C-alpha cells in the first residue's frame, strides 16, 4: 500500500479489499488485516477529497453573498 499515491490507485485498492471482504473466503487474520487497510484507505481518500474541495473553493472566485450559498450547496 505504501507505493500507492493517486486517489484512483487507492480507490481501486479499496474496491479490491471490499470484494475480498464480501466473499469472506480468506482466513480471519487476513480479513482483519484487510479491514484495517481498508479503513486506513478510507481515511486517506477522505482527506484527499477534503483537500481537493478546499483547492476548488480557493480557485473559484466568489462574491461575499455567493460564499454562503456555495457552502450550503456543497455541504448538502
Secondary structure, DSSP 4 states (H G I P E B T S, - for coil): -TT--SHHHHHHHHHHHHHHHHH--S-HHHHHHHHHHHHHHHHHHHHHHHHHHHHHHHHS---HHHHHHHHHHHH-
